[in-house]
Amino acid sequence: MTHSDMSDHESNGSVHEYDDYADDGSDAGSVAYSVGYDTDEQLRDFSHFPDESRSEILDNNDDELDEDDHNPCEEDHSGSAQLPVQEKSKVVAKKKGKKTFGLPLDRASFETFIDHNTTLDDEGYPKLPNGKTVFVRHPGQTLTNWGTFAFTYKTSGGGFQEKRPDWRTVRFACLGVVICSNAECDYLGSPPTARGKIAEMKDTPIKCPAALCSEYLRHIPCEDTICRLDEHLPTGWGIIRHAGFHVHPWPRRGKPDKLSISKFGERVVNNPSVGPLQHKVGRAPAGKQEIKTASAIHPAFGNLHRTGYYRRKLLVDAGVIPEKKIPGSGDSFILDMIHWAKLGLRMISSSFLPENTHMTFQTPWMAEQFLAREEDGGVYSGGLLSDVTYKFFANGYLMTTSMYQSVIHRWIPIQLTWLYGLSEEHYVAHFQALMKQIKDAQLLPAERDILVRQVVDFSAAQKNGFIRAYMDVFDVTDRAQALGKLRGCQEHFRASVTRIRRNLNVIPRHQQVSFTFSLTL
């Protein structure tokens, strides 16, 4: 079948070449079979791509033809220089060795074509397009995942343009995949989308987050694919065109797509009494039918906390349960406290007095990790990190003390405190609850001093709160001894210096250079 692509009229009247998409052995409007990725081996295997090596696919251009092959461009537009401007716009440009799609002005000439190695969702939408896939959305057709894809990408365009107000164009650039350098590790992560973060991965190696894996991650870019979406706003007609092959495994996305959320929403609303754990492990229906789990809809629902988040959000959106932010909704506060306690979130310290209003929480697992012994029999020696999150609660602040877990390569919280203020008294309450656990464990003085070491920001109230709590719990009278257990956070120090440097009332403009130079000494 043949698909003609047409470019928009260029203001400079330049002539572009015309390319046909030919697929041998397929009739017009035919749909090639979709090839999905069902196993980890398929995800990491490159054998399902055309009979070219990975480097050849990356290096070769879609538009290049063998010397013996017939080039339709030569026949169709040998006299393109004599074409009127209207005809010159009906072509596809070649820029910098890549095929770029033009504006599909002749909408009737386009038909859907699903190339090999393209994965479709249940509505027939190409969520993982590959090859020369073309997908047409007709007016009135509803597609849940329209305009989104299951690979990680960056977009450009999408805004209003005066030259073509009836059209909306979005270009998608695949970012590839992040894999582990260990061939036996099946980690397939999404590349970071923030500016410069992929380049930072080369300069600062990142350890693989998989448990018990000590290798480092590396980024596999996607360099020879383009994807473009065009929508005709007055009619709702739209087209997605793709070119090139993704010669990399697909990343595992941590978030479900829109269609999967919609399916999960139907299941949640029809069974509002079913909790997140039951959705995760599944419930056996009547008879001997197969147990249906939420992860069968999308692998992201295999995470219990994510499943719980989407369940509550969907029930609130459907009006089945009230939104938590509604003030004074019955006994919701007391019932939530009881509910959290049943789930293991214990309140180990609380006060509703004006000077130190706070609530401190901890699970048994957090307490166990905090006091756990290392492989050599010693206590945890990596230092504790305490920080305050300002916008987590509508009223108050969240203070978290974390430790580094060497098995999962993550910082994990070991104590959480809701603070109604940031005074010295509030910090004393948090650190007292933490240090009382160390004292009750009856550790040796040397082990106690190792475990209590803290990294805090440069808040005077937080520093003084730690010192007062240490002196009170361990009956120490030497303030310097308590201060010796504290370390400052370099990032907080850098932010403080930046705020001071930008304040021209403190550092005048003519002293900016000398002030910056003094910091490097």
Beta strands, then each sheet from edge to edge (+ up, - down):
strand 1: 2-4
strand 2: 20-22
strand 3: 93-95
strand 4: 98-100
strand 5: 119-120
strand 6: 126-128
strand 7: 134-137
strand 8: 153-157
strand 9: 167-174
strand 10: 177-180
strand 11: 188-189
strand 12: 217-220
strand 13: 226-232
strand 14: 237-243
strand 15: 346-351
strand 16: 358-362
strand 17: 384-389
strand 18: 397-405
strand 19: 410-419
strand 20: 454-456
strand 21: 486-488
sheet 1: 1+ 2-
sheet 2: 3+ 4-
sheet 3: 5+ 6-
sheet 4: 7+ 14- 13+ 9- 8+
sheet 5: 11+ 10- 12+
sheet 6: 15+ 16- 19+ 18- 17+ 20+ 21+
end
